Amino acid sequence: MLVVQKSTKKESARTLTLSDNTTGKSFELPIINGTLGPSVIDVRRLYVETGMFTYDPGYTSTGSAESAITYIDGENGVLLHRGYAIEDLAKHSNFLEVSYLLLYGKLPNVEENKKFTHDVTYHSMLNEQVTYFLRGFRRDAHPMAIMLGVVGALSAFYHDNIDINDPRQRDITEHRLLAKMPTIAAMAYKYSIGQPFIYPRNDLSYAENFLHMMFAVPAEEYVVSPTLVRAIDRLFILHADHEQNASTSTVRLAGSSGANPFACIAAGMASLWGPAHGGANEAVVRMLQEIGSIERIPEFVRRAKDKDDPFRLMGFGHRVYKNYDPRATVMRQSAHEVLEELGSRDEPLLKLAIELEQIALGDTYFIERKLFPNVDFYSGIILRAMGIPTDLFTVLFAVARTVGWLAQWDEMIADPAQKIGRPRQLYTGPAERKFIPIEKR
Ligand code: SDX
């Protein structure tokens, strides 16, 4: 059951006064403080009192929710999950333990960890009917398209027992999705290469099970490399949650209408797929392959700076981080370790990425705009070294981010103040006009 922590939200005596220089009226808006980070101006009564909306396309300065799950300090490159630094979690924890932390607000003790691991492990199989969904796709279908279709279709399998207002049923749904995502991801991969699906095994850990389903074949025993297990588990941790990013906001908005949680997670996956978001890890590797050599880096840096060229340096820049994305720092270290252990220390793409990072970070365009490598810049290099195909990179991001989406969804549903999300707009279309019959147009 979700531990609903007491909000640290503090109504303050502090207010912001707005004065309208046309009407001479002024309005007092309350300011609310959280535990960390910027305070917020409570504009919930703005329209009632002023008859005006706020206007913030892309929500660059808008808080859409109160949350106790993740905190990012973009200026200083800090990422906390329920108060624990991502660097500590990546170094000392494992993905299922971090999943428990995100869902329940605390690190599990031995008993809690054992039960949670058991519950997730024993939900990893899919209804056999799901295999018929996969067989309807072309073999060359993008695996994200397959994931979207299958995850959305799961709402057809569990629709009758989803009372989202019952915390126990939300819990079961969260265990089901957390457990089944690696199974679906591995099935999408096996389907694309024409190999038989490999069933999950209850004697393997979460990361081991995923790699086993990905790379085992019925014809022989497959022993998962501990190096790959550690690398993929760490990569899952680094992608687990990230405040109110585009895909998480999509899940919250879809969920705010009371929609089926499987359908909400599928909506989040659709948003994650975009190259400006989770699709960037796949785009980084394709960009590095297109650059091809260190000599061609200046040409691509020039293009990234050219306003007339739509090309952007994939894996660089972030809406919140105006410093190093701490996940990128851990990921770069992990890339060196994994490539070293896999004997691919001379991987040309890694050398290219390191050189590109150095050149970009020395360029005033990137310095002035505070554009640093983000989580996607190195992740693809690790995945490629592990034998994961490029078009499966965003799928792995989705597998990892599912727990973040679920924790944020649950927090929203459990919030008594929760309402359906319904933004307003600045209308700039035509004023009312008379209909003209076609013969007079
Ligand atoms: C993720 O939000 C999250 O938390 C997301 C995420 C998560 O964990 O959920 O962290 C995961 O999505 C990481 C981001 C992955 N995307 C990419 O790597 C794609 C490349 N990056 C850019 O598209 C861009 O940086 C964004 C989309 C990430 C952020 O865009 P913003 O915040 O809207 O910034 P912007 O477009 O307003 O850019 C500000 C300036 C612009 O130049 P000017 O108009 O001021 O002259 O910086 C430039 C941009 O042109 N710029 C870039 C650039 N990113 C921004 N120029 C070249 N290359 C880039 N990558």
Boltz pocket constraint, residues with backbone or C-beta under 6 A from the ligand:
constraints:
  - pocket:
      binder: B
      contacts: [[A, 238], [A, 239], [A, 241], [A, 242], [A, 244], [A, 245], [A, 246], [A, 275], [A, 276], [A, 277], [A, 278], [A, 280], [A, 304], [A, 305], [A, 311], [A, 312], [A, 313], [A, 314], [A, 315], [A, 316], [A, 317], [A, 318], [A, 319], [A, 320], [A, 369], [A, 371], [A, 374], [A, 375], [A, 376]]
      max_distance: 6.0
